[in-house]
Amino acid sequence: MLKLKYNTPILLLILVLSISYLSFFNYESQKKLLLTQMKSDAGDIVNSITAAMIRFQDIKSTMNLQTLVNNVSFGLEIFEFRYLEPDGIIRNSMFKEEIGNIYTAKSFKQTMQGEKNLKEFFFETRDYVDVMAIYYPIYRNKSLIGMIDLAVDVSEYKKIEGSQENFALLRRQVDIMNLLQAIEGSIANSLEIFEKTDVDRFLHAYVHSAENIVQISLIDVNNTIRISSHPEMIGKKLNMRELPPPELVNIEDRLIYRTVVKSGLLDKSKDTQLMLLIDASPYAQNEQQLLQTALVTSAIALFFALVIARAIYYSALERSRSEKERLEQLVKERTHEIEVLSKTDALTGLWNRGYLEEMLEMEFKRAKRYGHDISIMIIDLDFFKRINDTYGHMAGDEVLRHISKRISDCVRETDFVGRYGGEEILVILPQTSLDAAQNIAEGIRVTIAQQPVIFESYTIEVTTSIGMSHLRQEHTDYLTVFAEADKALYFAKEQGRNRVVVFDPTIDVG
């Protein structure tokens, strides 16, 4: 009893010291976890912002002009379309693979050397096709900022010397100049909006929608803020000789978590930086609560200290996780909207050519790997030019929309239907045998032929020619399958149109 009596203070002291040590150890550990979690959340936000802005800039740089050409094409049979920098770099093209390359056409070099005049039509042969072409300059503040190369197929005309006097060609030239003027206005407006407004507004909206993000800024190699969610920060020079590590800083009596990372959003070839400021007051509040809890639990019991600290930690962790998920979902939704716009044809609502080529290549590889069937068909509206010339281009657009809807109704949800170019529609039928594909194609042909299109007071009869091809063992790439379907289509036209033709190696296309 006496021994226990004298040892009790020591045991109590040991117990208090143990509880205090464990409480403060728990405090330090949870503070580090909170800081680590905040660093992780900051990294995730930076990645989300970077991905969204890269996608945003890619779509802005490649989508607008091609969409405009599709919407305001006046029914022209456009053979080639490019938007060139003054130094000849291709910034936009109907041929996706040449974007970013230097344009080396002889006629372009002659124009830039003054041998040919800008804004004047000329005739030449491109890829064995007779075209009428023009180089149309785009000026901004009296400075040349770009040039449009536009070529229209005129092989159907008997081009002779002085063919500019041909009325049909003159009418095409008027349509082309109208289209070029519309494109010129779109480029000027897009550049004005994109350079001065879009990105800043995007960042401002992004920050406004997030409760804990204070500022997002892009800093150039001269440590000057070029783009920011806060317009008043643009142009300010920061004193950062080297990238600072992520840190907590006090800005205007407010605790802020600042992180600066290298970013190629301004210029991929230079070490530009992205600076993210996050409100750290929740972290400071949680840290204070942990300290108070540690002091209280030191006097009460280790059990209560651990329970409270654990509750606080997981509460803060859950709030951070929820906010992160909300931001990611917002970026995902907006990115998805931009992706859908970049993959669809504005006139018909079908998939566009670029997306069709991606899907055709993917389905071809899948079919080759797993031994599946795949069939494709190219559908061409017979005498579509005659419809445009007889009823007008608005009628032609209405015919395209109606026919596209009917074709979509005749196929399955797993099939791909898209506008490949002009009045040509491509249908990809994965895991579909040749017999089944022929039945679908015949159904499409009959449906279109039996139901004329009503436009205003006109009843327009429409028929289609369909060329088909099917994956065979000897095929090594999807382009071969597509080329065979294209040959079958031309054979269908030669045989009188309004028919379905399956590719046969013995077909002789004249």
C-alpha positions as CSV (number, residue, x, y, z in Angstrom):
1,M,0.0,0.0,0.0
2,L,2.8,2.4,1.0
3,K,4.7,1.5,-2.1
4,L,1.7,2.1,-4.3
5,K,1.0,5.4,-2.6
6,Y,4.4,6.8,-3.3
7,N,4.5,5.4,-6.9
8,T,1.1,6.9,-7.8
9,P,2.5,10.5,-8.6
10,I,5.2,8.9,-10.7
11,L,2.7,6.8,-12.5
12,L,0.4,9.7,-13.0
13,L,3.3,11.9,-14.2
14,I,4.3,9.1,-16.6
15,L,0.7,8.8,-17.7
16,V,0.3,12.5,-18.2
17,L,3.6,12.7,-20.1
18,S,2.6,9.7,-22.2
19,I,-0.8,11.2,-22.9
20,S,0.7,14.6,-23.7
21,Y,3.4,13.0,-25.9
22,L,0.9,10.9,-27.8
23,S,-1.5,13.8,-28.1
24,F,1.1,16.2,-29.6
25,F,2.6,13.4,-31.7
26,N,-0.9,12.9,-33.1
27,Y,-1.2,16.6,-33.6
28,E,2.0,16.8,-35.6
29,S,1.2,13.7,-37.7
30,Q,-2.3,14.9,-38.6
31,K,-1.0,18.4,-39.5
32,K,1.5,16.8,-41.9
33,L,-1.3,14.7,-43.4
34,L,-3.4,17.8,-44.0
35,L,-0.5,19.6,-45.7
36,T,0.2,16.5,-47.8
37,Q,-3.4,16.2,-48.8
38,M,-3.5,19.9,-49.7
39,K,-0.4,19.5,-51.8
40,S,-2.0,16.5,-53.5
41,D,-5.2,18.4,-54.2
42,A,-3.2,21.3,-55.6
43,G,-1.4,18.9,-58.0
44,D,-4.7,17.4,-59.1
45,I,-6.2,20.9,-59.7
46,V,-3.1,21.9,-61.7
47,N,-3.4,18.8,-63.8
48,S,-7.2,19.4,-64.4
49,I,-6.6,23.0,-65.4
50,T,-3.7,22.1,-67.7
51,A,-5.7,19.3,-69.4
52,A,-8.8,21.5,-69.8
53,M,-6.8,24.5,-71.2
54,I,-4.8,22.3,-73.6
55,R,-8.0,20.8,-74.9
56,F,-9.6,24.2,-75.0
57,Q,-6.8,25.7,-77.1
58,D,-6.6,22.6,-79.4
59,I,-10.3,22.8,-80.2
60,K,-10.2,26.6,-80.7
61,S,-7.2,26.3,-83.1
62,T,-8.6,23.5,-85.3
63,M,-12.4,23.6,-85.1
64,N,-13.8,27.1,-86.1
65,L,-12.7,27.4,-89.7
66,Q,-13.6,23.9,-90.8
67,T,-17.0,24.2,-89.1
68,L,-17.5,27.5,-90.9
69,V,-16.6,26.0,-94.2
70,N,-19.1,23.2,-93.7
71,N,-21.9,25.6,-92.6
72,V,-21.3,28.3,-95.3
73,S,-20.0,26.3,-98.2
74,F,-22.8,27.4,-100.6
75,G,-22.8,23.8,-101.9
76,L,-19.4,24.2,-103.5
77,E,-17.5,21.0,-104.3
78,I,-14.4,22.1,-102.3
79,F,-11.4,20.1,-103.3
80,E,-8.9,21.6,-100.9
81,F,-9.0,24.0,-98.0
82,R,-6.1,25.3,-95.9
83,Y,-5.4,28.2,-93.6
84,L,-1.7,29.2,-93.9
85,E,0.6,31.4,-91.8
86,P,2.5,34.1,-93.8
87,D,5.6,31.8,-93.6
88,G,3.7,28.9,-95.2
89,I,3.0,26.9,-92.0
90,I,-0.4,25.1,-92.4
91,R,-2.5,26.0,-89.3
92,N,-5.9,24.5,-90.5
93,S,-6.7,22.1,-93.2
94,M,-9.3,19.6,-94.4
95,F,-6.4,17.1,-94.4
96,K,-5.7,16.7,-90.7
97,E,-2.3,15.0,-91.3
98,E,-0.7,18.1,-92.9
99,I,-1.5,20.5,-90.1
100,G,1.8,22.0,-88.8
101,N,3.8,21.3,-92.0
102,I,5.2,23.9,-94.5
103,Y,3.1,24.3,-97.6
104,T,5.4,23.8,-100.6
105,A,3.0,24.1,-103.6
106,K,4.6,25.7,-106.6
107,S,1.6,28.1,-107.1
108,F,2.0,29.3,-103.5
109,K,5.7,30.0,-103.9
110,Q,4.9,31.9,-107.1
111,T,2.3,34.0,-105.3
112,M,4.6,34.8,-102.4
113,Q,7.3,35.9,-104.9
114,G,4.8,38.2,-106.7
115,E,4.5,36.1,-109.9
116,K,0.8,35.5,-109.1
117,N,-1.6,38.0,-107.6
118,L,-3.5,37.5,-104.4
119,K,-7.3,37.4,-104.6
120,E,-7.2,36.3,-108.2
121,F,-8.5,33.0,-109.4
122,F,-6.3,30.7,-111.4
123,F,-6.6,27.1,-112.8
124,E,-4.2,24.3,-112.2
125,T,-4.2,20.5,-111.7
126,R,-3.9,19.1,-108.2
127,D,-3.7,15.3,-107.7
128,Y,-4.8,14.8,-111.3
129,V,-7.9,16.9,-110.9
130,D,-8.6,20.2,-112.6
131,V,-9.3,22.9,-110.0
132,M,-10.0,26.6,-109.8
133,A,-8.0,28.0,-106.9
134,I,-7.3,31.2,-105.1
135,Y,-5.0,32.5,-102.4
136,Y,-7.0,34.9,-100.3
137,P,-5.1,37.1,-97.8
138,I,-6.2,37.8,-94.3
139,Y,-5.2,41.2,-92.8
140,R,-5.4,42.5,-89.3
141,N,-4.4,46.1,-88.6
142,K,-3.1,46.3,-92.2
143,S,-0.7,43.4,-91.5
144,L,-0.8,40.1,-93.2
145,I,-1.7,37.5,-90.6
146,G,-2.6,34.5,-92.7
147,M,-3.8,33.2,-96.1
148,I,-6.6,30.9,-97.2
149,D,-5.8,28.4,-100.0
150,L,-9.2,27.3,-101.5
151,A,-9.5,25.0,-104.5
152,V,-12.8,23.9,-106.1
153,D,-13.2,20.9,-108.4
154,V,-14.0,22.2,-112.0
155,S,-13.2,19.0,-113.8
156,E,-16.9,18.8,-114.9
157,Y,-16.4,22.0,-117.0
158,K,-14.6,22.1,-120.3
159,K,-11.9,24.5,-119.3
160,I,-10.5,26.4,-122.2
161,E,-8.4,29.5,-122.5
162,G,-10.5,32.4,-121.2
163,S,-12.7,30.1,-119.2
164,Q,-13.2,32.8,-116.7
165,E,-15.9,34.1,-119.0
166,N,-17.9,30.9,-118.6
167,F,-21.0,31.9,-116.7
168,A,-21.1,28.8,-114.5
169,L,-17.5,29.4,-113.4
170,L,-18.2,33.1,-112.8
171,R,-21.1,32.0,-110.5
172,R,-18.8,29.7,-108.7
173,Q,-16.3,32.5,-108.2
174,V,-19.0,34.7,-106.7
175,D,-19.9,31.9,-104.2
176,I,-16.2,31.4,-103.4
177,M,-15.6,35.1,-102.7
178,N,-18.7,35.2,-100.4
179,L,-17.4,32.2,-98.5
180,L,-13.9,33.7,-98.2
181,Q,-15.3,37.0,-96.9
182,A,-17.3,35.0,-94.3
183,I,-14.2,33.1,-93.3
184,E,-12.2,36.4,-93.1
185,G,-14.7,37.9,-90.7
186,S,-14.7,34.7,-88.6
187,I,-10.9,34.6,-88.3
188,A,-10.7,38.3,-87.3
189,N,-13.5,37.8,-84.7
190,S,-12.0,34.6,-83.3
191,L,-8.5,36.0,-83.0
192,E,-9.9,39.1,-81.2
193,I,-11.9,37.0,-78.8
194,F,-9.3,34.3,-78.3
195,E,-6.3,36.6,-77.7
196,K,-8.0,39.1,-75.4
197,T,-10.9,37.4,-73.7
198,D,-11.5,33.7,-73.9
199,V,-8.7,32.2,-71.8
200,D,-9.0,34.9,-69.1
201,R,-12.8,34.4,-68.9
202,F,-12.4,30.7,-68.8
203,L,-10.0,30.9,-65.8
204,H,-12.1,33.5,-64.1
205,A,-15.2,31.2,-64.4
206,Y,-13.2,28.2,-63.3
207,V,-12.0,30.0,-60.1
208,H,-15.4,31.5,-59.5
209,S,-17.0,28.0,-59.5
210,A,-14.5,26.6,-57.0
211,E,-14.7,27.7,-53.4
212,N,-11.1,27.1,-52.4
213,I,-9.2,28.4,-55.5
214,V,-8.0,32.0,-55.1
215,Q,-6.1,32.6,-58.3
216,I,-4.7,30.9,-61.4
217,S,-2.0,32.7,-63.5
218,L,0.3,31.9,-66.4
219,I,3.8,33.4,-66.2
220,D,6.1,33.9,-69.1
221,V,9.9,33.5,-69.2
222,N,10.3,37.1,-68.1
223,N,8.4,36.3,-64.9
224,T,5.5,38.5,-66.2
225,I,1.9,37.4,-65.7
226,R,0.4,36.9,-69.2
227,I,-2.9,35.3,-68.4
228,S,-4.8,35.3,-65.1
229,S,-8.1,34.6,-63.5
230,H,-7.7,38.1,-62.0
231,P,-7.4,40.6,-64.9
232,E,-5.8,43.2,-62.7
233,M,-2.8,40.8,-62.3
234,I,-2.0,40.7,-66.0
235,G,1.2,42.5,-66.9
236,K,2.6,42.4,-63.3
237,K,6.2,41.2,-63.0
238,L,7.0,38.7,-60.2
239,N,10.3,38.3,-58.4
240,M,10.9,34.6,-59.0
241,R,14.4,33.8,-60.2
242,E,13.7,30.1,-59.8
243,L,10.7,28.0,-59.1
244,P,9.8,28.2,-55.4
245,P,8.7,25.0,-53.7
246,P,5.0,24.7,-52.7
247,E,4.6,26.8,-49.5
248,L,2.1,28.5,-47.2
249,V,2.3,32.3,-47.5
250,N,0.4,35.2,-45.9
251,I,-1.1,37.5,-48.6
252,E,-3.2,40.5,-47.3
253,D,-3.6,38.8,-43.9
254,R,-4.9,35.6,-45.5
255,L,-3.2,32.3,-45.4
256,I,-2.6,31.0,-48.9
257,Y,-1.1,27.8,-50.3
258,R,1.0,28.7,-53.3
259,T,2.4,26.3,-55.9
260,V,4.3,27.1,-59.1
261,V,4.9,24.5,-61.7
262,K,6.5,24.5,-65.2
263,S,3.9,24.7,-68.0
264,G,4.0,24.8,-71.8
265,L,0.6,26.4,-72.0
266,L,2.0,29.7,-73.3
267,D,4.9,28.3,-75.3
268,K,5.8,24.7,-75.3
269,S,9.4,25.5,-76.3
270,K,10.0,27.7,-73.2
271,D,10.0,27.3,-69.4
272,T,6.7,29.2,-68.8
273,Q,5.0,28.7,-65.4
274,L,1.6,28.1,-63.9
275,M,0.9,29.6,-60.5
276,L,-2.0,28.3,-58.4
277,L,-3.1,30.0,-55.1
278,I,-5.5,28.0,-52.9
279,D,-7.2,29.3,-49.8
280,A,-5.4,27.7,-46.8
281,S,-7.7,29.1,-44.1
282,P,-9.5,25.7,-43.7
283,Y,-6.0,24.1,-43.2
284,A,-5.1,26.8,-40.6
285,Q,-8.5,26.3,-38.9
286,N,-8.0,22.6,-38.8
287,E,-4.5,22.9,-37.5
288,Q,-5.7,25.2,-34.6
289,Q,-8.5,22.8,-33.8
290,L,-6.0,19.9,-33.6
291,L,-3.7,21.9,-31.3
292,Q,-6.6,22.7,-28.9
293,T,-7.7,19.1,-29.0
294,A,-4.2,18.0,-28.2
295,L,-4.1,20.3,-25.1
296,V,-7.5,19.2,-23.9
297,T,-6.9,15.5,-24.4
298,S,-3.5,15.8,-22.5
299,A,-5.5,16.7,-19.4
300,I,-8.4,14.3,-19.9
301,A,-7.5,11.1,-21.7
302,L,-5.6,9.7,-24.6
303,F,-8.7,7.9,-25.9
304,F,-10.7,11.1,-26.3
305,A,-7.8,12.9,-28.0
306,L,-7.4,10.2,-30.6
307,V,-11.1,10.0,-31.3
308,I,-11.4,13.8,-31.8
309,A,-8.3,14.2,-33.8
310,R,-9.3,11.3,-36.0
311,A,-12.8,12.8,-36.5
312,I,-11.3,16.2,-37.4
313,Y,-8.8,14.7,-39.8
314,Y,-11.3,12.6,-41.7
315,S,-13.8,15.5,-41.8
316,A,-11.2,17.7,-43.5
317,L,-10.1,14.9,-45.8
318,E,-13.7,14.3,-46.9
319,R,-14.2,18.0,-47.6
320,S,-11.1,18.1,-49.7
321,R,-12.1,15.0,-51.6
322,S,-15.6,16.3,-52.3
323,E,-14.3,19.6,-53.6
324,K,-11.8,17.8,-55.8
325,E,-14.5,15.5,-57.2
326,R,-16.7,18.4,-58.0
327,L,-14.0,20.3,-59.8
328,E,-13.0,17.2,-61.8
329,Q,-16.6,16.6,-62.8
330,L,-17.0,20.2,-63.9
331,V,-13.9,20.0,-66.1
332,K,-15.0,16.6,-67.4
333,E,-18.4,17.9,-68.4
334,R,-17.0,21.0,-70.2
335,T,-14.3,19.0,-71.9
336,H,-16.9,16.5,-73.1
337,E,-19.0,19.3,-74.6
338,I,-16.0,20.6,-76.6
339,E,-15.1,17.1,-77.7
340,V,-18.6,16.4,-79.0
341,L,-18.6,19.7,-81.0
342,S,-15.3,18.8,-82.6
343,K,-16.6,15.4,-83.7
344,T,-19.9,16.3,-85.3
345,D,-20.9,17.8,-88.6
346,A,-22.9,21.0,-88.1
347,L,-25.3,20.6,-91.0
348,T,-26.4,17.0,-90.6
349,G,-25.7,16.2,-87.0
350,L,-23.7,13.1,-88.1
351,W,-20.1,12.3,-87.1
352,N,-17.6,14.3,-89.1
353,R,-14.8,13.0,-91.4
354,G,-12.0,13.1,-88.8
355,Y,-14.0,11.1,-86.2
356,L,-15.1,8.6,-88.8
357,E,-11.5,8.0,-89.9
358,E,-10.5,7.4,-86.2
359,M,-13.4,4.9,-85.7
360,L,-12.8,3.1,-89.0
361,E,-9.1,2.6,-88.1
362,M,-10.0,1.4,-84.6
363,E,-12.8,-1.0,-85.7
364,F,-10.5,-2.3,-88.4
365,K,-7.8,-3.1,-85.9
366,R,-10.3,-4.7,-83.5
367,A,-11.8,-6.8,-86.3
368,K,-8.3,-8.0,-87.4
369,R,-7.3,-8.8,-83.9
370,Y,-10.4,-10.8,-82.9
371,G,-11.4,-12.2,-86.3
372,H,-14.7,-10.2,-86.4
373,D,-16.5,-9.1,-89.5
374,I,-16.6,-5.5,-90.5
375,S,-18.4,-3.9,-93.5
376,I,-18.5,-0.4,-94.8
377,M,-20.6,1.5,-97.3
378,I,-20.2,4.8,-99.0
379,I,-23.5,6.4,-99.9
380,D,-23.6,9.2,-102.5
381,L,-26.7,11.2,-103.5
382,D,-27.3,10.9,-107.2
383,F,-27.2,14.1,-109.2
384,F,-26.9,16.2,-106.0
385,K,-25.4,19.1,-108.0
386,R,-28.6,19.1,-110.1
387,I,-30.7,19.5,-107.0
388,N,-28.6,22.5,-105.9
389,D,-28.8,24.1,-109.3
390,T,-32.5,23.4,-109.7
391,Y,-33.9,24.2,-106.3
392,G,-31.1,26.1,-104.6
393,H,-28.5,25.4,-102.0
394,M,-31.0,25.7,-99.1
395,A,-33.0,22.9,-100.7
396,G,-29.8,20.9,-101.1
397,D,-29.0,21.3,-97.4
398,E,-32.5,20.2,-96.4
399,V,-32.1,17.1,-98.6
400,L,-28.8,16.3,-96.9
401,R,-30.4,16.6,-93.4
402,H,-33.5,14.4,-94.3
403,I,-31.4,11.7,-96.0
404,S,-28.9,11.7,-93.1
405,K,-31.8,11.1,-90.6
406,R,-33.2,8.3,-92.7
407,I,-29.9,6.6,-93.0
408,S,-29.4,6.8,-89.2
409,D,-32.8,5.3,-88.7
410,C,-31.9,2.3,-90.9
411,V,-28.8,1.2,-88.9
412,R,-28.1,0.1,-85.4
413,E,-26.9,2.2,-82.4
414,T,-23.6,0.4,-82.5
415,D,-22.9,1.5,-86.1
416,F,-21.2,4.7,-87.1
417,V,-22.8,7.1,-89.6
418,G,-21.1,10.3,-90.7
419,R,-20.7,12.8,-93.4
420,Y,-17.4,12.1,-95.2
421,G,-17.5,15.1,-97.5
422,G,-20.0,17.0,-99.7
423,E,-23.0,14.6,-100.3
424,E,-21.0,11.4,-99.4
425,I,-22.0,9.6,-96.2
426,L,-19.9,6.8,-94.7
427,V,-21.5,4.0,-92.7
428,I,-19.3,1.6,-90.6
429,L,-20.9,-1.7,-89.6
430,P,-18.8,-3.5,-87.0
431,Q,-19.3,-7.3,-86.6
432,T,-21.6,-7.4,-89.6
433,S,-21.3,-10.0,-92.3
434,L,-21.4,-9.1,-96.0
435,D,-24.9,-10.5,-96.5
436,A,-26.3,-8.6,-93.5
437,A,-24.6,-5.4,-94.7
438,Q,-26.1,-5.8,-98.2
439,N,-29.6,-6.1,-96.7
440,I,-29.0,-2.9,-94.6
441,A,-27.7,-1.1,-97.7
442,E,-30.6,-2.2,-99.9
443,G,-33.0,-1.1,-97.1
444,I,-31.4,2.3,-97.1
445,R,-31.6,2.6,-100.9
446,V,-35.2,1.7,-101.0
447,T,-36.2,3.9,-98.1
448,I,-34.6,6.9,-99.7
449,A,-36.0,6.2,-103.2
450,Q,-39.5,5.7,-102.0
451,Q,-39.8,8.8,-99.9
452,P,-39.2,12.1,-101.7
453,V,-38.0,15.2,-99.7
454,I,-40.5,18.0,-99.4
455,F,-39.0,21.4,-99.4
456,E,-41.3,24.4,-99.4
457,S,-43.6,23.8,-102.4
458,Y,-41.2,21.3,-104.1
459,T,-41.2,17.6,-104.0
460,I,-37.7,16.4,-104.6
461,E,-37.0,12.9,-105.7
462,V,-33.8,11.5,-104.4
463,T,-31.9,8.3,-105.1
464,T,-28.6,7.0,-103.9
465,S,-25.7,5.0,-105.2
466,I,-24.0,2.7,-102.6
467,G,-20.6,1.2,-102.8
468,M,-19.7,-1.6,-100.3
469,S,-16.6,-3.4,-99.1
470,H,-16.0,-6.1,-96.5
471,L,-12.9,-7.0,-94.5
472,R,-11.0,-9.9,-96.1
473,Q,-7.9,-11.8,-94.9
474,E,-5.5,-10.0,-97.3
475,H,-6.4,-6.5,-96.1
476,T,-3.6,-4.9,-94.1
477,D,-5.1,-1.5,-93.4
478,Y,-8.4,0.2,-93.3
479,L,-7.6,2.5,-96.2
480,T,-7.6,-0.5,-98.6
481,V,-11.2,-1.4,-97.5
482,F,-12.3,2.2,-97.9
483,A,-10.7,2.4,-101.4
484,E,-12.6,-0.7,-102.4
485,A,-15.9,0.7,-101.3
486,D,-15.1,3.9,-103.2
487,K,-14.4,1.9,-106.4
488,A,-17.7,0.0,-105.9
489,L,-19.5,3.4,-105.6
490,Y,-18.0,4.6,-108.9
491,F,-19.0,1.4,-110.5
492,A,-22.6,1.8,-109.2
493,K,-22.7,5.3,-110.8
494,E,-21.4,4.0,-114.1
495,Q,-24.0,1.3,-114.1
496,G,-26.8,3.8,-113.9
497,R,-27.0,4.9,-110.2
498,N,-29.7,4.0,-107.7
499,R,-28.2,0.7,-106.9
500,V,-26.0,-1.1,-104.4
501,V,-22.6,-2.6,-105.6
502,V,-20.3,-4.8,-103.5
503,F,-16.6,-4.5,-104.4
504,D,-15.4,-7.3,-106.7
505,P,-11.7,-7.4,-107.8
506,T,-13.0,-7.9,-111.3
507,I,-14.7,-4.5,-111.3
508,D,-13.4,-2.3,-114.0
509,V,-14.1,1.4,-113.2
510,G,-13.8,3.4,-116.4
